[in-house]
Amino acid sequence: MHIVGIIAEYNPFHRGHLSQFSWIKDKLGPDTRIVVALASYFCQRGCPGLQSPRQRAKAAIQAGADLVLLLPQYFSNTAAACYAQAGVSLLAATGMVRTQAASAEIKDKDLIQEAAKLISPESPELQTAIRQLIREGLSPHQARGTALLQLGADPQVVRVFDQANARLCAEYLSARAHLPAGWSKPGIFLCPREEGTLGASQLRSMIELAALQAQAKKTWQAPWAQEQESKITGPAQLVNFPLISQLAESMPPESLSLLAQDLSEGNFALYTSLLTLARLSLSRINRAEDLASYRDMQAGLADRLLANLRDQDYLTAVTAKNFPAGRVTRALTSYLLGIDQNMMGQAGDYPAYLFPLAFNRDGRYILRKMQERAKLPVFARFSETAQSQDPAVQAQALVERRAAALWAYLANKPELEADLLEPPIQL
């Protein structure tokens, strides 16, 4: 049995993800099994998962994954280097994963490995140059590329950092060097990216637009019309044939069915809802200093967040070259989750536990073997984290519970907070 690990968000699960599963099994053989480290309620760029982690995990198992593990929320909405380090260490900690698969725009693995050497770790000279360029107005990615060129790096290698997925692959390779002593270091297996279908961000944009249009329609209807419509369609106003037809072109039938069910029942959270809540919460704060202790709030971002609260297009007003939208959203999410310097001091630099979200028969076997070989405690139920005496487990579990509550609030479904306490899904 060849066990391959994947770090993913599946927000939502689409045909590109399915093609990655197929490609892995075609290349490595039919006895290959797939373990996924899945981002929690809020994903790497800070935006809420459209569906809950359990639903995204279920979609992955239905599509061919065997075991889905939760990547703790504390690490799920972090910058690329931290996100990669957490995902790689989580897979390595299973004691079962020997290979990690990742998709990249650049197919030359040697080129990506050379890029990884430049940041394993970043030299003091590189860090100084990056900070200076950011102060001059460049984005972090632009600053890194420009600084590397200034320090004499090969332009062809530096080009890796211009591609989002290739850059993340370089971070994965770099992260392997920082695993604790005695841990196995999974090799990296590059997969091609499927062309011609919409990506997750495009699919989410379609759904966000449909939600806004449905909300506008309901706002402008006369009360009697709203009441009549609710009798006819209930909560299913977001599920319409044009939307489902568009999604069907890029999503497998099983994951589309799960998504359509969540959309019809109102079990979903939107990016716009997060921004609205963040603005409302920030309106209570008078001084930027009160925000400075939260993760990703450095270098003047707190000032920008407070100065632009009255702007209608809030995200656009706050975003700048050195404050890209992803970083802004990560900072807002960290603020809403209470991830401040005190929490960062307690939570540690690596995931502190393993928690399964879903598995099939082969995944159950892998999970059983993990009980013997894993480098971290394996919790069958999330409630078991409360019994741990490890401060890192306690801190990461606290952020997880806050994330579950915040996501349920954004979905306007308080009962979904208890989703975190349910046993893993067995398929």
C-alpha positions in Angstrom: 0.0 0.0 0.0 1.5 3.3 -1.1 0.2 6.2 1.0 0.2 9.7 -0.5 -0.5 12.9 1.3 -2.2 16.0 0.0 -2.6 19.4 1.6 -5.8 21.0 0.4 -8.8 23.3 1.0 -11.4 21.8 -1.4 -13.4 25.0 -1.2 -15.3 23.7 -3.1 -14.1 20.3 -4.4 -14.0 20.5 -8.2 -12.9 18.4 -11.3 -9.3 19.6 -11.0 -9.1 18.0 -7.6 -10.7 14.8 -8.9 -8.2 14.7 -11.8 -5.3 14.9 -9.3 -6.7 11.8 -7.5 -6.9 9.9 -10.8 -3.5 11.0 -11.9 -1.9 9.9 -8.6 -3.4 6.5 -8.8 -2.6 6.1 -12.5 1.0 6.9 -11.9 1.6 5.1 -8.5 -0.7 2.2 -9.0 -4.2 1.1 -7.9 -3.1 0.2 -4.4 -2.3 3.9 -3.7 -4.2 5.4 -0.8 -4.7 9.1 -0.3 -4.5 11.0 3.1 -5.6 14.7 3.0 -4.7 17.4 5.4 -7.7 19.7 5.0 -7.9 23.3 5.9 -10.4 24.1 8.7 -13.4 26.5 8.8 -11.3 29.5 7.4 -8.9 28.8 4.6 -5.3 29.9 3.8 -6.3 33.4 2.5 -8.5 33.9 5.5 -11.9 33.5 3.7 -14.5 31.2 5.3 -14.9 27.7 3.8 -18.0 27.8 1.7 -19.0 24.5 3.3 -18.0 23.1 6.8 -14.8 21.0 7.0 -16.9 17.9 7.5 -18.8 18.4 4.3 -15.6 19.2 2.3 -14.1 16.1 3.8 -17.1 14.0 2.8 -16.8 15.3 -0.8 -13.1 14.2 -0.8 -13.8 10.7 0.4 -16.6 10.3 -2.1 -14.2 11.3 -4.8 -11.5 8.8 -3.9 -9.6 10.0 -0.8 -9.3 7.5 2.0 -8.6 9.5 5.1 -9.1 13.3 5.7 -7.4 14.9 8.7 -8.1 18.4 10.0 -5.4 21.0 9.6 -6.0 23.0 12.8 -7.6 26.4 12.3 -4.6 28.1 14.0 -2.5 27.1 10.9 -5.2 27.1 8.2 -5.3 30.9 7.8 -1.6 31.7 7.8 0.9 32.9 5.2 2.3 30.4 2.7 5.4 29.4 4.7 3.6 28.7 7.9 0.7 27.0 6.1 3.1 24.7 4.3 5.1 23.9 7.4 2.0 23.0 9.3 0.6 20.8 6.5 3.9 19.0 5.8 4.4 18.3 9.5 0.8 17.1 9.9 1.3 14.5 7.1 4.7 13.5 8.4 3.4 13.1 11.9 1.0 10.4 10.8 3.9 8.0 10.5 2.2 6.6 7.4 2.6 9.1 4.6 5.7 8.5 2.6 5.0 10.8 -0.4 3.3 14.2 -0.7 1.5 15.1 -4.0 1.1 18.7 -5.1 0.1 20.5 -8.2 2.1 23.3 -9.8 2.1 25.5 -12.8 5.8 24.7 -13.4 6.5 21.1 -14.2 10.3 21.3 -13.6 10.8 19.8 -10.1 14.5 20.7 -10.1 13.7 24.3 -10.7 11.3 24.3 -7.7 13.9 22.5 -5.6 16.4 25.3 -6.4 13.8 27.9 -5.4 13.3 26.0 -2.1 17.0 26.2 -1.3 16.8 30.0 -1.5 14.3 30.1 1.4 15.5 27.2 3.6 15.7 29.4 5.5 15.8 33.0 4.2 19.2 34.6 4.9 19.4 37.7 7.1 20.4 39.7 4.0 17.3 38.5 2.1 15.0 39.3 5.0 16.4 42.8 5.3 16.0 43.4 1.6 12.4 42.1 1.6 11.4 44.3 4.6 12.9 47.4 2.8 11.1 46.7 -0.4 7.8 46.1 1.4 8.3 49.5 3.1 8.7 51.0 -0.4 5.3 49.6 -1.4 5.9 46.2 -3.0 3.8 43.2 -2.1 5.5 40.5 0.0 5.7 38.2 -3.1 7.1 41.0 -5.3 9.5 42.0 -2.6 10.9 38.5 -2.3 11.4 38.1 -6.0 13.0 41.6 -6.4 15.2 41.0 -3.4 16.4 37.6 -4.7 17.3 39.2 -8.0 19.2 42.0 -6.2 21.2 39.4 -4.4 22.1 37.6 -7.6 19.7 34.7 -7.8 19.0 33.0 -11.1 16.0 34.8 -12.7 14.6 31.5 -14.0 14.6 30.1 -10.4 13.1 33.3 -9.0 10.2 32.9 -11.6 8.9 30.0 -9.4 7.8 32.6 -6.8 5.5 34.3 -9.4 3.2 31.3 -9.6 1.0 30.7 -6.6 1.0 26.9 -6.6 4.7 26.5 -7.6 5.5 28.9 -4.8 3.6 26.8 -2.4 5.4 23.7 -3.7 8.7 25.4 -2.9 7.5 26.1 0.6 6.6 22.4 1.0 10.1 21.4 0.0 11.6 24.0 2.3 9.3 22.8 5.2 10.7 19.3 5.0 14.1 20.6 6.3 12.5 21.9 9.5 10.7 18.8 10.6 11.6 17.6 14.1 14.5 15.2 14.4 13.5 11.6 13.9 10.4 12.3 11.8 10.2 10.8 8.3 10.4 13.4 5.4 7.8 12.6 2.7 9.1 13.1 -0.8 7.3 15.5 -3.1 5.4 14.2 -6.2 4.4 16.9 -8.7 1.0 16.6 -10.5 -0.1 18.5 -13.5 -2.9 21.1 -13.2 -6.0 20.4 -15.2 -6.8 23.1 -17.7 -10.2 24.2 -19.0 -12.3 24.0 -15.8 -13.0 26.8 -13.4 -11.0 26.9 -10.2 -12.3 27.1 -6.6 -12.0 30.9 -6.4 -14.1 31.3 -9.5 -16.7 28.9 -8.3 -17.0 30.7 -5.0 -17.3 34.0 -6.9 -20.3 32.6 -8.8 -22.0 31.5 -5.6 -21.3 34.8 -3.8 -22.8 36.7 -6.7 -25.9 34.4 -6.7 -26.3 35.0 -3.0 -26.0 38.8 -3.3 -28.6 38.8 -6.1 -30.9 36.6 -4.1 -30.5 38.9 -1.1 -31.2 42.0 -3.2 -34.3 40.4 -4.7 -35.6 39.6 -1.3 -34.8 43.1 0.0 -36.8 44.8 -2.7 -39.8 42.5 -2.7 -43.0 43.5 -1.0 -43.6 41.7 2.3 -46.5 39.7 0.9 -44.3 38.6 -2.0 -41.5 37.5 0.4 -44.0 35.5 2.4 -45.4 33.8 -0.7 -41.9 33.0 -2.0 -40.9 31.4 1.3 -44.0 29.1 1.1 -43.0 28.0 -2.4 -39.2 27.7 -2.2 -38.3 27.8 1.5 -34.6 28.3 1.9 -33.8 27.1 -1.6 -33.8 30.5 -3.2 -30.0 30.3 -3.8 -30.3 27.0 -5.7 -31.4 27.8 -9.2 -31.0 25.9 -12.5 -28.6 28.4 -14.1 -26.2 28.4 -11.1 -26.3 24.6 -10.8 -25.7 24.2 -14.5 -22.7 26.5 -14.4 -21.3 24.6 -11.3 -21.9 21.2 -13.0 -19.4 22.1 -15.7 -16.5 22.2 -13.1 -17.7 20.0 -10.3 -18.1 16.2 -10.0 -21.8 15.1 -9.5 -21.2 13.9 -5.9 -19.6 17.1 -4.6 -22.1 19.2 -6.5 -24.9 17.3 -4.8 -23.4 18.0 -1.4 -22.9 21.6 -2.2 -26.4 22.0 -3.6 -27.9 20.5 -0.5 -25.9 22.9 1.7 -27.0 25.9 -0.4 -30.6 24.8 -0.3 -30.5 24.4 3.5 -28.5 27.5 4.2 -25.5 25.6 5.5 -22.9 27.8 4.0 -20.8 30.9 4.8 -19.8 33.7 2.5 -16.8 36.0 2.2 -19.0 39.1 2.2 -20.5 38.1 5.5 -17.0 37.9 7.1 -16.1 41.4 5.8 -19.4 42.8 7.1 -18.9 41.3 10.6 -15.2 42.4 10.7 -16.1 46.0 9.9 -18.9 46.0 12.5 -16.5 44.6 15.1 -13.7 47.0 14.3 -16.0 49.9 14.7 -15.7 49.4 18.4 -12.0 50.0 18.4 -10.6 53.5 18.7 -6.8 53.0 18.5 -4.7 51.0 16.1 -2.5 50.0 19.0 -5.4 47.8 20.2 -5.1 45.8 17.0 -1.4 45.6 16.8 -1.1 42.4 18.9 -3.2 40.3 16.5 -1.5 38.1 13.9 -0.7 39.7 10.5 -1.5 43.2 11.8 2.1 44.6 11.6 3.5 47.3 9.4 0.6 49.7 9.5 -2.2 47.4 8.5 -4.2 48.2 11.7 -4.2 51.9 10.8 -5.5 51.2 7.3 -8.3 48.9 8.7 -9.6 51.6 11.0 -9.1 54.5 8.6 -11.2 53.0 5.9 -14.2 51.7 7.9 -16.7 54.0 6.2 -15.7 53.1 2.7 -18.4 51.2 0.8 -15.9 49.0 -0.9 -13.9 48.2 2.3 -11.6 45.5 1.0 -10.5 47.5 -2.0 -9.9 50.6 0.1 -7.7 48.7 2.5 -5.8 46.6 -0.1 -2.5 47.9 -1.4 0.6 46.5 -3.0 2.1 45.8 0.4 -1.2 44.8 1.8 -2.7 42.2 -0.6 -6.3 41.0 -0.1 -5.2 37.7 1.2 -3.1 39.2 4.0 -5.8 41.7 4.9 -8.4 38.9 5.1 -6.0 36.7 7.2 -5.5 39.6 9.6 -9.3 40.2 9.9 -9.9 36.5 10.5 -7.1 36.3 13.1 -8.7 39.3 14.9 -12.1 37.7 14.9 -10.7 34.4 16.2 -8.7 36.2 18.9 -5.3 35.0 17.6 -3.0 37.5 19.4 0.5 37.5 20.7 -0.6 35.7 23.9 -2.3 32.9 21.8 0.7 32.7 19.5 2.9 32.1 22.5 0.8 29.2 23.6 -0.1 27.5 20.4 3.4 26.6 19.2 4.8 26.3 15.7 3.4 22.9 14.6 0.1 21.1 14.8 -0.2 19.5 18.2 -2.7 16.7 17.4 -4.3 14.6 14.7 -8.0 14.6 14.2 -9.9 12.6 11.5 -12.8 14.2 9.8 -13.8 11.4 7.5 -12.5 8.0 6.2 -13.5 4.9 4.2 -12.5 1.3 4.9 -8.9 1.7 3.9 -8.8 5.0 5.8 -9.9 3.2 8.9 -7.0 0.8 8.5 -4.5 3.7 8.1 -6.1 5.4 11.2 -5.6 2.2 13.2 -1.9 2.0 12.2 -1.6 5.7 13.1 -2.5 4.9 16.6 0.8 2.9 16.7 3.1 5.0 14.6 1.9 8.7 14.8 4.3 11.3 16.3 1.3 13.2 17.7 -1.8 12.2 19.8 -4.7 11.0 17.6 -8.1 12.1 18.9 -11.1 10.1 17.7 -13.4 12.7 19.0 -12.7 16.4 19.2 -14.0 16.5 22.8 -10.9 14.4 23.8 -8.7 17.5 23.3 -10.1 18.9 26.5 -8.4 16.1 28.4 -5.0 16.9 27.2 -2.5 18.7 29.5 -0.4 20.0 26.5 -0.7 23.8 26.4 -0.3 23.7 22.6 -3.2 21.2 22.2 -5.4 23.4 24.5 -4.6 26.6 22.6 -5.1 25.1 19.1 -8.3 23.4 20.3 -9.6 26.7 21.6 -9.0 28.5 18.3 -10.8 25.5 16.6 -13.9 25.9 18.8 -13.9 29.7 18.2 -13.7 29.0 14.4 -16.6 26.6 14.6 -18.7 29.2 16.4 -17.7 32.0 14.1 -18.4 30.0 10.9 -21.8 28.9 12.3 -22.6 32.6 13.0 -21.7 33.7 9.5 -23.9 30.9 8.1 -26.7 32.1 10.5 -27.0 28.6 11.7 -25.9 28.5 15.4 -26.6 24.8 15.6 -23.8 24.1 13.2 -21.3 25.0 15.9 -21.8 21.5 17.3 -20.7 20.0 14.0 -17.1 20.0 15.4 -18.1 17.6 18.1 -19.6 15.0 15.8 -17.7 11.7 15.3 -15.8 11.3 12.0 -17.8 10.4 8.9 -17.4 6.8 7.8 -18.1 6.0 4.2 
